[in-house]
Amino acid sequence: MRKQFLLLIFFAFTFAACSKFEKIRKSTDEKKKYTEAVKYYKKGEYDKAGILFDEILPSLTGTDQQELVTFYQAYCDYHTGNFEMANFRFKRFAETFARSEYVEESMYMAAYSLFKNSPAFNLDQSGTLSAINELQSFINNYPDSKFRAESTDLIKELRKKLERKAYEKAKLYYKTSPFNIMSLKSSVIEIGNFQKDYPDSDFNEEMAYLKVLAQYDLTLSTIESKQRERYDEVVKFYQEFIDKYPNSDYLKKMEKLYSQSIDESTRLAKLEEEYKKAREKEKTNTTKVGAADQSKQ
């Protein structure tokens, strides 16, 4: 009974609050709507405040309240999770009220709204790049801003997301098709790009290890005439790895691949040399036969 009574009170209170809000919303008293909208805003009821601000803003053009309501309206969008609209409104505020004391904060919040709207690392990262660009633009335009340190940290966080995306992409090429030549080629290329783009990444040791594996599997999947060159690449990648990570836990796993690559490269080099000598000998014999035939004529 007590629980039902409490629920009844809750629904009655909610209904009363909604009725009050609807009454305010239907009111033709713009001053009252403005006062109540600000009250809702300060209480953190941003959805209601935003609705009222949207309704009264057209009538505030040219008044003292227009600037503050426009600023609050952008924050209402931000607090209700409508980050794209918040970004738009914060920027529009800065353009409309270029001399406002809130311009710097508004431009920061425009960029921060994009940060909040940045997608998870496994999705398309266009939004993340846009957020980085806006935050960097803010730092460039306001180098002494109180928001500078925060903006720098946010950029680092977004770049970590791009790093994770690139890391997963490089791994995916190797994991999905371990003996598909095109996938293995792409894997080696993507890992190389990752190492170049993120030289200080914590993932680089694993990436360097996967680069050796991918190159080795690529070599095994290749016709023999191209294998020697690719075995030599395995050796090169392995040597780069041990130079950078001499105490790595991956070394034991790669030593066999390294030895086999050297042995196979040596074997193929001998075969190439033997083939070359055989071709030269055949060419010499052909020349001699031709010369003998001519002398008979």
Residue pairs with C-beta under 8 A, 6 or more apart in sequence:
21 48
24 32
24 33
24 36
24 52
25 33
25 51
25 52
25 55
27 33
30 56
30 59
33 52
33 55
33 56
34 52
34 56
34 60
34 65
34 69
36 52
37 48
37 49
37 52
37 53
37 56
37 69
37 72
38 49
38 72
40 46
40 48
40 49
40 52
41 49
41 53
41 72
41 75
41 76
44 79
46 75
46 76
46 79
46 80
47 76
47 80
49 72
49 76
50 73
50 76
50 77
50 80
53 69
53 72
53 73
53 76
54 73
56 69
57 66
57 69
57 70
57 73
60 66
60 69
67 97
67 100
67 102
70 89
70 92
70 93
70 96
70 97
71 93
71 97
71 100
71 102
71 106
73 89
74 86
74 89
74 90
74 93
74 106
74 109
75 86
75 109
77 83
77 85
77 86
77 89
78 86
78 90
78 109
78 113
78 116
83 113
83 114
83 116
83 117
84 113
84 117
86 109
86 110
86 113
87 110
87 111
87 113
87 114
87 117
87 134
90 106
90 107
90 109
90 110
90 113
91 106
91 107
91 110
93 100
93 102
93 103
93 106
94 100
94 103
94 106
94 107
94 110
97 103
100 106
104 142
104 145
104 147
105 147
107 138
107 141
107 142
108 138
108 142
108 145
108 147
108 150
108 151
110 134
111 131
111 134
111 135
111 137
111 138
111 151
111 154
112 135
112 154
114 127
114 130
114 131
114 134
114 135
115 131
115 135
115 154
115 157
115 158
117 127
117 131
118 125
118 127
118 128
118 131
118 158
118 161
119 125
119 127
119 128
121 161
121 162
121 164
121 165
121 168
122 165
122 168
125 161
125 162
125 165
128 158
128 161
128 162
129 162
131 154
131 158
132 155
132 158
132 159
135 151
135 154
135 155
135 158
136 155
138 145
138 147
138 151
139 145
139 148
139 151
139 152
142 148
145 151
163 198
163 201
163 203
166 190
166 193
166 194
166 197
166 198
167 194
167 201
167 203
167 207
169 190
170 187
170 190
170 191
170 193
170 194
170 207
170 210
171 210
173 183
173 184
173 186
173 187
173 190
173 214
174 183
174 184
174 187
174 210
174 213
174 214
176 183
177 183
177 184
178 184
178 217
179 217
179 220
179 221
180 221
181 218
181 221
181 222
184 214
184 215
184 217
184 218
184 221
185 218
187 210
187 214
188 211
188 214
188 215
188 218
191 207
191 208
191 210
191 211
191 214
192 211
194 201
194 203
194 204
194 207
195 204
195 207
195 208
195 211
198 204
201 207
205 244
205 245
205 248
205 250
206 250
208 237
208 240
208 241
208 244
208 245
209 241
209 248
209 250
209 253
209 254
211 237
211 241
212 234
212 237
212 238
212 241
212 254
212 257
212 258
213 254
213 257
215 230
215 233
215 234
215 237
216 234
216 257
216 261
218 230
219 227
219 230
219 231
219 233
219 234
219 261
222 230
224 268
227 264
227 268
228 264
228 265
228 268
228 269
228 272
231 261
231 262
231 264
231 265
231 268
232 261
232 265
234 257
234 258
234 261
235 258
235 261
235 262
235 265
238 254
238 257
238 258
238 261
241 248
241 250
241 251
241 254
242 248
242 251
245 251
